[in-house]
Amino acid sequence: MGIVDLELDTTDRCRHAPDWVYLLDDPATYVGKSLGARVIQFISVVMVLPVILILSLQGILKPDAVGTLIGALVGYLLSGIASYDSRKPDAG
């Protein structure tokens, strides 16, 4: 049996994959499921704050730059509090 003689499966599904894998291909699975603004803010802070702290502990960033960056980060976090509405809009 050579490379040319391989039997190809004509179906779109792999024989070894579980059924839930194919739900990922269905766009209807993702309707109404997206990242909110608060989740994106949280992820960005979780990624940026350790970088600032590590660079400051290594001496790469000067203390005045660290204060500026942390102040900007806090300002970014607190900027949307007044306009934040946790209630979901009515469907009716």
C-alpha atoms as a printed R data frame, in Angstrom:
   type eleno elety resid chain resno       x      y      z
1  ATOM     1    CA   MET     A     1   0.000  0.000  0.000
2  ATOM     2    CA   GLY     A     2   1.690  3.162 -1.191
3  ATOM     3    CA   ILE     A     3   1.023  6.799 -0.545
4  ATOM     4    CA   VAL     A     4  -1.147  7.040 -3.631
5  ATOM     5    CA   ASP     A     5  -3.296  4.115 -2.507
6  ATOM     6    CA   LEU     A     6  -4.359  5.687  0.819
7  ATOM     7    CA   GLU     A     7  -8.055  5.538  1.461
8  ATOM     8    CA   LEU     A     8  -9.425  9.021  2.064
9  ATOM     9    CA   ASP     A     9 -12.405  9.671  4.288
10 ATOM    10    CA   THR     A    10 -14.850 11.799  2.294
11 ATOM    11    CA   THR     A    11 -16.796 13.004  5.330
12 ATOM    12    CA   ASP     A    12 -15.937 16.268  7.036
13 ATOM    13    CA   ARG     A    13 -15.715 14.622 10.435
14 ATOM    14    CA   CYS     A    14 -12.730 12.835 11.828
15 ATOM    15    CA   ARG     A    15 -13.537  9.373 13.147
16 ATOM    16    CA   HIS     A    16 -11.665  9.949 16.402
17 ATOM    17    CA   ALA     A    17 -12.939 13.403 17.422
18 ATOM    18    CA   PRO     A    18 -15.750 13.716 19.970
19 ATOM    19    CA   ASP     A    19 -19.041 15.306 18.922
20 ATOM    20    CA   TRP     A    20 -18.524 18.496 20.943
21 ATOM    21    CA   VAL     A    21 -15.642 19.452 18.665
22 ATOM    22    CA   TYR     A    22 -18.073 20.041 15.823
23 ATOM    23    CA   LEU     A    23 -20.102 22.490 17.887
24 ATOM    24    CA   LEU     A    24 -17.117 24.826 17.626
25 ATOM    25    CA   ASP     A    25 -17.672 25.098 13.868
26 ATOM    26    CA   ASP     A    26 -21.301 26.203 14.288
27 ATOM    27    CA   PRO     A    27 -21.590 30.018 14.405
28 ATOM    28    CA   ALA     A    28 -24.913 29.742 16.251
29 ATOM    29    CA   THR     A    29 -22.972 28.396 19.241
30 ATOM    30    CA   TYR     A    30 -21.380 31.813 19.773
31 ATOM    31    CA   VAL     A    31 -24.502 33.992 19.510
32 ATOM    32    CA   GLY     A    32 -24.695 36.272 22.542
33 ATOM    33    CA   LYS     A    33 -21.407 35.013 23.976
34 ATOM    34    CA   SER     A    34 -18.722 37.649 23.811
35 ATOM    35    CA   LEU     A    35 -16.211 39.248 26.099
36 ATOM    36    CA   GLY     A    36 -17.543 42.230 27.983
37 ATOM    37    CA   ALA     A    37 -15.716 45.488 28.511
38 ATOM    38    CA   ARG     A    38 -14.920 44.623 32.122
39 ATOM    39    CA   VAL     A    39 -13.401 41.281 31.151
40 ATOM    40    CA   ILE     A    40 -11.179 42.952 28.582
41 ATOM    41    CA   GLN     A    41 -10.101 45.543 31.167
42 ATOM    42    CA   PHE     A    42  -9.345 42.817 33.694
43 ATOM    43    CA   ILE     A    43  -7.281 40.809 31.210
44 ATOM    44    CA   SER     A    44  -5.294 43.869 30.171
45 ATOM    45    CA   VAL     A    45  -4.534 44.809 33.789
46 ATOM    46    CA   VAL     A    46  -3.540 41.238 34.636
47 ATOM    47    CA   MET     A    47  -1.109 41.309 31.741
48 ATOM    48    CA   VAL     A    48   0.272 44.842 32.082
49 ATOM    49    CA   LEU     A    49   0.667 45.188 35.864
50 ATOM    50    CA   PRO     A    50   3.144 42.287 36.297
51 ATOM    51    CA   VAL     A    51   5.210 43.613 33.389
52 ATOM    52    CA   ILE     A    52   5.425 47.034 35.053
53 ATOM    53    CA   LEU     A    53   6.354 45.483 38.377
54 ATOM    54    CA   ILE     A    54   8.979 43.153 36.926
55 ATOM    55    CA   LEU     A    55  10.598 45.920 34.885
56 ATOM    56    CA   SER     A    56  10.682 48.168 37.931
57 ATOM    57    CA   LEU     A    57  12.206 45.471 40.158
58 ATOM    58    CA   GLN     A    58  14.879 44.796 37.538
59 ATOM    59    CA   GLY     A    59  15.765 48.473 37.498
60 ATOM    60    CA   ILE     A    60  14.848 48.923 33.851
61 ATOM    61    CA   LEU     A    61  12.123 51.463 34.669
62 ATOM    62    CA   LYS     A    62  12.898 54.489 36.799
63 ATOM    63    CA   PRO     A    63  10.686 55.130 39.863
64 ATOM    64    CA   ASP     A    64   9.040 58.184 38.319
65 ATOM    65    CA   ALA     A    65   8.130 56.168 35.204
66 ATOM    66    CA   VAL     A    66   6.690 53.386 37.366
67 ATOM    67    CA   GLY     A    67   4.517 55.892 39.214
68 ATOM    68    CA   THR     A    68   3.320 57.353 35.933
69 ATOM    69    CA   LEU     A    69   2.474 53.965 34.461
70 ATOM    70    CA   ILE     A    70   0.635 52.750 37.567
71 ATOM    71    CA   GLY     A    71  -1.247 56.059 37.731
72 ATOM    72    CA   ALA     A    72  -2.266 55.688 34.093
73 ATOM    73    CA   LEU     A    73  -3.383 52.113 34.760
74 ATOM    74    CA   VAL     A    74  -5.509 53.167 37.733
75 ATOM    75    CA   GLY     A    75  -6.977 56.019 35.677
76 ATOM    76    CA   TYR     A    76  -7.838 53.566 32.931
77 ATOM    77    CA   LEU     A    77  -9.584 51.291 35.404
78 ATOM    78    CA   LEU     A    78 -11.526 54.019 37.150
79 ATOM    79    CA   SER     A    79 -12.466 55.964 34.013
80 ATOM    80    CA   GLY     A    80 -15.530 53.905 33.161
81 ATOM    81    CA   ILE     A    81 -17.046 53.468 36.626
82 ATOM    82    CA   ALA     A    82 -19.492 56.368 36.329
83 ATOM    83    CA   SER     A    83 -20.918 55.125 33.034
84 ATOM    84    CA   TYR     A    84 -20.923 51.410 33.904
85 ATOM    85    CA   ASP     A    85 -24.376 49.791 34.004
86 ATOM    86    CA   SER     A    86 -24.383 46.159 35.086
87 ATOM    87    CA   ARG     A    87 -28.042 45.617 34.174
88 ATOM    88    CA   LYS     A    88 -28.752 43.855 30.936
89 ATOM    89    CA   PRO     A    89 -31.198 45.501 28.525
90 ATOM    90    CA   ASP     A    90 -34.734 44.150 28.475
91 ATOM    91    CA   ALA     A    91 -35.523 41.798 25.622
92 ATOM    92    CA   GLY     A    92 -39.031 43.174 25.228
